[in-house]
């Protein structure tokens, strides 16, 4: 029987999921304010756009390096403790920067060091979160939980920059950074109050296992699942070959022709589409979620094609919303499958590979698009991206594992993991 739309929000009426998602939403809101605050703080100390670029770029490399370690230590230490520690470290870093901004002229190296340390701390939080959600939410409601988390994150990502821009116009950037520090403290306190069902390997045997052995075990869990690594390769290449180039080229194709405000509307439409995609994920269920996730990238292909055709901005906004919604739905289906198909004690380690692939593909995509477009023209780059989406989706739809993996409602509740179609979930 179909579940009503209102009932899909019933998780927020339950104490522990509500505390978890409120913690995450608060943290995301504060973090989304930080890029605006940092940019104006750098300008306020005499820096320019080059310095802003250096600082923003310095946030990427630590994630690539430390996400796998963060996922391993989250499985080892416990997800809640890892998340709270990450929150408190980032709050302390924010507080230190606020003090320095108030008392001294912070140099560029200081800003770079700040974002690097902040990214290192974030690399411990992200894998732990994916593993912690199944400890709080019953297995049968994981898609609903991930959809709710995605929706709240999308709303925070939309509201954060707008709120930061408003605050910076009436006050100083250090006040925005102070608010961000406060959101991390609030998040840590909320997480501390969550009652979780421990399913991680916190036991003595897990603590006794050397870290490098746990890293190797995580790789085995990842590489042994064809559906997992093949879908991750597919989405990562779609990000590097289509999504990031579209973002880079849109600045010139749309912003330079119609004005920066029009490109801002396109980006806002993409964010709004992500919110809608999360809401749709609360409503829909799929018998073959991983197969369905392959076709979620078609919205990105439509967006790239519309940009290559130089359509009016309102039509391009519709394409951007379709792209954002598709990726949000893909993220929910992917995360929910990961949480039910991978053993609980390795979940943070395995999910870290997703983070590494995402950050790496974004870095590559932002790097290559501009130089190649200068030689071939932006339209050629975009049309190649459209061709990739169509052809690669056709190939991926033929991967047998994507058809075999199905949801296993309640698997986590009984200590088991998901199973391919036609088999029973394993128990402990």
Secondary structure, DSSP 8 states (H G I E B T S, - for coil): ----TGGGGGGGGSHHHHHHHHHHHHHHHHHHHHHHHHHHHHHHTT--HHHHHHHHHHHHHHHHHHHHHHHHHHHHH-HHHHHHHHHHHHHHHHHHHHHHHHHS---HHHHHHHHHHHHHHHHHHHHHHHHHHHHHS-GGGHHHHHHHHHHHHHHHHHHHHHHHHHHHHHS-HHHHHHHHHHHHHHHHHHHHH------S--SHHHHHS-HHHHHHHHHHHHHT-HHHHHHHHHHHHHIIIIIHHHHHHHIIIIIHHH-HHHHHHHHHHHHHHHHHHHHHHHH---TTHHHHHHGGGHHHHHHHHHHHTT--HHHHHHHHHHHHHHHHHHHHHHHHHHHHHS-GGGHHHHHHHHHHHHHHHHHHHHHHHHHHHHHH-HHHHHHHHHHHHHHHHHHHTT-HHHHHB---TTTGGGT----BTTS-----
